[in-house]
Amino acid sequence: MAAFIGEPVQGAGGVIVPQDDYWPRIRQICDRHNVLLIADEVITGFGRTGDWFALSRYGIKPDIVSFAKAITSGYFPLGGIGVSDQIAEAIDAATDQRTWMHAYTYSAHPTGCAVALANLDIIKREGLVQRAAELGQLLLSRLKTLAAHPNVGDVRGLGLMAAVELVADQKTKAEFPPESKIGPRIHAATQERGMFTRLRGDVYNLAPPFITTPAQIERMVQILGDSTDAVLPAMRGAP
């Protein structure tokens, strides 16, 4: 194996937050077998989890980190990778046929880089990484009030990314049959009440902007709670 790649917090899978020792153990295993550790921080990078990069909270460094989206806040398309000193030195030291060369049509696009620098300056100047951490704690604590609903199987999150998983049975975590379309129905109900976000099956994902207010977070939780009650009142405890 040449490399291990993964998201520090799996976003597309439904905001799956690993246990605290997961990434340190992965780092140890990669080091033991001389395998590169690549962190996909496209979603988690630049403050989303309450740290500049999600893996830093575990006290480890990847060999390669990929990033995009948040470096410009989506105002301009830009992505890239960062590499460790060891990898950079290996690239720089190569000669002749061993020289590694690659290029993309829009590499080092001056407008994209200018937008990224301005955006990162705003994030730093306005303390938005710390704000994401603080608002994330509020978001998760308020979402956990929904756990009393018998069809809420899990509430999880880190920073300003969270998810509420809907299940047919809270005790067994049995899922709803796909044809019941519980997730899409709740998604439609939240849209009727003024909130739109991402859905993964019956997992309702939330990733509000760093400038979200506490009042808006309260409103988001209220909408999701009302929508869940509207769709699932007669199905509580159903197999």
C-alpha positions as CSV (number, residue, x, y, z in Angstrom):
1,M,0.0,0.0,0.0
2,A,1.3,3.4,-1.0
3,A,-1.0,5.6,1.0
4,F,-4.1,5.8,3.3
5,I,-6.5,8.6,2.4
6,G,-9.6,9.7,4.4
7,E,-11.7,12.6,5.6
8,P,-11.0,13.5,9.3
9,V,-14.8,13.6,9.7
10,Q,-16.7,11.8,6.9
11,G,-19.0,14.4,5.4
12,A,-20.8,12.7,2.5
13,G,-21.4,9.6,4.7
14,G,-23.5,11.5,7.1
15,V,-21.1,13.5,9.3
16,I,-19.4,10.5,10.9
17,V,-17.1,11.7,13.7
18,P,-14.4,9.1,14.6
19,Q,-13.5,8.2,18.2
20,D,-10.6,10.3,19.6
21,D,-8.0,7.6,19.2
22,Y,-8.9,6.7,15.6
23,W,-6.6,9.0,13.7
24,P,-3.6,8.7,16.1
25,R,-3.8,4.9,15.6
26,I,-4.0,5.4,11.8
27,R,-0.9,7.6,12.0
28,Q,1.0,4.9,14.0
29,I,0.0,2.2,11.6
30,C,1.1,4.3,8.6
31,D,4.4,5.1,10.2
32,R,5.0,1.4,11.1
33,H,4.5,0.3,7.5
34,N,6.0,3.4,5.7
35,V,2.6,4.3,4.3
36,L,1.7,7.9,3.5
37,L,-1.2,9.4,5.4
38,I,-3.4,11.7,3.2
39,A,-6.0,13.9,4.8
40,D,-8.9,14.9,2.6
41,E,-9.8,18.2,4.3
42,V,-11.9,19.6,1.4
43,I,-14.9,19.7,3.7
44,T,-13.3,20.0,7.2
45,G,-10.4,22.4,6.3
46,F,-10.2,26.1,7.2
47,G,-12.3,26.1,10.3
48,R,-15.4,23.9,9.8
49,T,-14.7,21.7,12.8
50,G,-13.5,24.5,15.0
51,D,-9.9,24.1,14.2
52,W,-8.0,25.3,11.1
53,F,-7.7,21.7,10.0
54,A,-9.6,18.9,11.6
55,L,-6.6,16.5,12.1
56,S,-4.8,19.1,14.3
57,R,-7.2,18.4,17.1
58,Y,-5.8,14.9,17.3
59,G,-2.2,16.2,17.5
60,I,-1.0,14.5,14.3
61,K,0.2,15.7,10.9
62,P,-0.7,14.1,7.6
63,D,1.9,13.6,4.9
64,I,-0.4,15.2,2.3
65,V,-3.5,17.3,2.9
66,S,-5.9,18.1,0.1
67,F,-8.1,21.2,0.3
68,A,-10.6,23.2,-1.7
69,K,-14.0,25.0,-1.2
70,A,-13.4,26.7,2.1
71,I,-10.1,28.3,1.1
72,T,-12.1,30.8,-0.9
73,S,-15.5,30.2,0.9
74,G,-16.7,29.1,-2.5
75,Y,-16.5,32.5,-4.1
76,F,-14.0,31.3,-6.6
77,P,-13.0,27.7,-7.5
78,L,-9.6,26.8,-6.0
79,G,-8.1,23.6,-4.7
80,G,-4.7,22.3,-3.9
81,I,-2.5,20.1,-1.7
82,G,0.0,20.6,1.0
83,V,2.9,18.2,1.5
84,S,5.3,17.4,4.3
85,D,8.9,18.7,4.2
86,Q,10.0,15.1,3.6
87,I,7.9,14.8,0.4
88,A,8.9,18.3,-0.8
89,E,12.6,17.5,-0.3
90,A,12.2,14.2,-2.3
91,I,10.5,16.1,-5.2
92,D,13.1,18.9,-5.2
93,A,16.1,16.4,-5.0
94,A,15.0,14.4,-8.0
95,T,17.0,14.9,-11.2
96,D,16.7,14.0,-14.9
97,Q,14.2,11.3,-15.6
98,R,13.3,11.1,-11.9
99,T,12.0,14.6,-11.9
100,W,8.3,14.8,-11.1
101,M,6.4,17.2,-13.3
102,H,2.7,17.9,-13.5
103,A,0.5,20.9,-14.4
104,Y,-3.1,21.8,-14.8
105,T,-4.6,24.4,-17.1
106,Y,-5.6,26.7,-14.3
107,S,-2.6,26.1,-11.9
108,A,-1.7,29.1,-9.8
109,H,-4.6,31.1,-11.1
110,P,-3.9,34.6,-9.9
111,T,-7.5,35.5,-9.3
112,G,-8.2,32.3,-7.3
113,C,-5.1,32.9,-5.2
114,A,-6.0,36.5,-4.5
115,V,-9.5,35.5,-3.4
116,A,-8.1,32.8,-1.2
117,L,-5.7,35.2,0.5
118,A,-8.4,37.7,1.1
119,N,-10.8,35.1,2.4
120,L,-8.2,33.6,4.8
121,D,-7.5,37.1,6.1
122,I,-11.1,37.6,6.9
123,I,-11.4,34.2,8.6
124,K,-8.4,35.1,10.8
125,R,-9.2,38.7,11.4
126,E,-12.8,38.0,12.5
127,G,-12.0,35.0,14.6
128,L,-14.3,32.7,12.6
129,V,-12.5,29.5,13.4
130,Q,-13.1,30.1,17.1
131,R,-16.7,31.2,16.3
132,A,-17.2,27.9,14.5
133,A,-16.1,26.0,17.6
134,E,-18.4,27.9,19.9
135,L,-21.4,27.8,17.6
136,G,-20.7,24.2,16.9
137,Q,-21.1,23.4,20.6
138,L,-24.4,25.3,20.7
139,L,-25.6,23.5,17.6
140,L,-24.8,20.1,18.9
141,S,-26.3,20.7,22.3
142,R,-29.5,22.0,20.9
143,L,-29.8,19.2,18.4
144,K,-29.4,16.7,21.2
145,T,-32.7,17.9,22.5
146,L,-34.3,16.1,19.5
147,A,-32.9,12.8,20.8
148,A,-36.0,12.3,22.9
149,H,-38.0,11.7,19.7
150,P,-38.4,7.9,19.4
151,N,-37.3,8.0,15.8
152,V,-34.1,9.8,16.3
153,G,-31.4,7.2,16.4
154,D,-28.3,9.4,16.7
155,V,-27.2,13.0,16.9
156,R,-23.6,13.7,16.2
157,G,-21.3,16.5,15.0
158,L,-18.0,18.4,15.4
159,G,-17.8,22.1,15.0
160,L,-20.3,23.5,12.5
161,M,-21.1,20.2,10.9
162,A,-23.7,17.9,12.5
163,A,-26.2,15.2,11.6
164,V,-29.5,13.8,12.9
165,E,-30.1,10.2,12.0
166,L,-33.7,9.0,11.7
167,V,-34.5,5.4,12.4
168,A,-37.5,3.1,12.6
169,D,-36.6,1.8,16.1
170,Q,-34.4,3.9,18.5
171,K,-33.4,0.9,20.6
172,T,-32.2,-1.4,17.7
173,K,-31.3,1.4,15.3
174,A,-33.3,-0.4,12.6
175,E,-33.6,1.7,9.5
176,F,-36.8,2.7,7.7
177,P,-37.5,0.8,4.5
178,P,-36.2,2.9,1.6
179,E,-39.6,3.1,0.0
180,S,-41.0,5.0,3.0
181,K,-38.7,8.0,2.0
182,I,-38.6,9.4,5.5
183,G,-35.5,11.5,4.9
184,P,-36.9,13.1,1.8
185,R,-40.2,13.8,3.4
186,I,-38.6,15.5,6.4
187,H,-36.3,17.4,4.0
188,A,-39.4,18.6,2.1
189,A,-41.1,19.6,5.4
190,T,-38.0,21.6,6.5
191,Q,-38.0,23.4,3.2
192,E,-41.7,24.3,3.6
193,R,-40.6,25.9,6.9
194,G,-37.8,27.9,5.3
195,M,-34.7,25.6,5.8
196,F,-32.7,23.8,3.1
197,T,-29.7,21.6,3.7
198,R,-28.1,18.4,2.7
199,L,-29.6,14.9,3.0
200,R,-28.0,11.5,3.0
201,G,-30.8,8.9,3.0
202,D,-32.5,9.3,6.4
203,V,-29.6,11.3,7.8
204,Y,-30.3,15.0,8.0
205,N,-27.0,17.0,7.7
206,L,-26.4,20.5,8.9
207,A,-23.4,22.7,8.1
208,P,-24.4,26.4,8.6
209,P,-22.1,29.3,7.7
210,F,-19.6,30.6,10.3
211,I,-21.5,33.8,10.5
212,T,-24.7,32.1,11.6
213,T,-26.2,33.6,14.7
214,P,-27.3,31.7,17.9
215,A,-30.9,32.7,17.1
216,Q,-30.7,31.2,13.7
217,I,-29.3,28.0,15.2
218,E,-32.3,27.9,17.6
219,R,-34.6,28.4,14.6
220,M,-32.9,25.6,12.6
221,V,-33.3,23.1,15.5
222,Q,-36.9,24.2,15.9
223,I,-37.7,23.7,12.2
224,L,-36.1,20.2,12.2
225,G,-38.0,19.2,15.3
226,D,-41.3,20.5,14.0
227,S,-40.7,18.8,10.7
228,T,-39.8,15.5,12.3
229,D,-43.0,15.6,14.4
230,A,-45.0,16.5,11.4
231,V,-43.8,13.5,9.4
232,L,-43.4,10.9,12.1
233,P,-46.2,11.4,14.7
234,A,-48.1,8.2,13.9
235,M,-45.0,6.1,13.1
236,R,-43.4,6.4,16.5
237,G,-42.1,3.0,17.6
238,A,-43.1,1.5,14.2
239,P,-40.8,-1.4,13.1
